[in-house]
Amino acid sequence: MGICPSELIHLVIRPTLKYLGEDNEDARFLLMATAAMESELGFHLIGSKHKGIGVYQISAKCHRNVWDKYLVNNPELASKVRGLASQHEFLANPHQELATNLRYATAIAWLIYKRKTSDIPKARDLDSVARFWRRHFHSRPHASVERFMERVKPLLEADCRAA
């Protein structure tokens, strides 16, 4: 297992969403569940065939699309998101930020959803969250609602304290 779900929410997801003015329980859960499904909460930072990067397994193409097709139309939000990225590394290798900068990756993951719809499912409605993820985040044929449910459901009861 990768990062403790509650720590990811409290130390990364919540502060990032607050910074973007988007913090709510539904958004926090959606992003935690997305990280759980995509990378097993950071257990894998490079996806199969090296297409996805970071805890959310965002492809370079999708990353560019967020900037070129969504943030380009919202300069204030673009400036906020750019403020999360590292000063020098982002210019040299922007996609690397998806693996090394959790807050930046979280902001981009949130914007992948937000650019498509602002009507997100209720937290803990796992079936709706899984279908929403499948429709808006990971629509490739091998993406499975059933696998999402299997991977995320155990995390609802996870206790991250050391044994």
Order of alpha helices (4+ residues) and beta strands (2+ residues): alpha-alpha-alpha-beta-beta-alpha-alpha-alpha-alpha-alpha-alpha-alpha
